[in-house]
Amino acid sequence: MYRRPSLHASLTVAAVTAVAALGLSACSDPGSTSNAGSNSSANASAAGASNVTTTWGLKPVDSVTALVPADVKDKAIQNGIYNDFAPQDFEENGQLVGIQPDIVLALSEVMGVKVNNVSVGTFDSLIPGLSSGRYDISSADFGVTKPRLAQVDFVSEFAVGTSFASKTGSGITVESATDLCGHSVGVLSGSYFIDQVNQASADCAKAGKAAVTLQTYPDDGARLLAVSNGRSELTATTTDAMAYAIKSQSLPLTLQKFVYQPLELGIALKKGSTLGPAMQAAMKEIVSNGTYAKILKKWGVSDIAYGSADRVTLYTKASQLPS
């Protein structure tokens, strides 16, 4: 579920199985896995191949390892990670897979440290877990927001907004918020997308155009089925989740060009953590050496990638965010 004001939704793989006609597969129950990531293409999961990888073949980089705190070098970094939002982080046959496990694995290799991924089914427990010291980091697709920066620091990974998709062949084109006017948009019940659709509808009213018809569904399976069978003209979720669903499951949907309110996403750290500079340097390294782009391409979301390592930011205060 999209949690205001973050850009994190819980697109559960299990929920998506409700759309049996769309051929979506389920994930297993929460658990804990050590240093797990993913391998092969997004289509491989649908085809039954394993998405788990144990190495990216990267070696420690001196300029990065020099920044790793001494008390971290001899222990495994505990990473609290959410487990039901494909393609960012989800479970496949009891193993944690997705963009986040992949990125953390690559970071650990260039940092020369071990990471233990603790798979968590309750997103809201992650920041308290960082504050209490249970986790050293949390790679869980967090939106970098002012309220959160009062509690934790972030190393940015990419910017993701809300995207819209229509049934292929519908003739609908969305290139701005007002292009939603007069159309029905299906979203997950209780999600932040409700607020966004209502805001877009208010913009339509100001422009003298027909309102947006908001339609809510109990789970993502029902939401995807509704747009596929024409009950909803459009559907909304995060750009990465939408692109992944369409590509990996061959859904009869067209991803629209318009992206609503992009937001930086990042790996969270305990406030004032000495790991911050090392994590930022490691992220810059995997962007520069091409591993980062390889990971995002594999999961079908190359469009969200940073074009330069200079975009990687260590956020420690709200004043760093756009006003």
Disulfide bonds with the S-S distance in Angstrom:
Cys181-Cys204 1.91
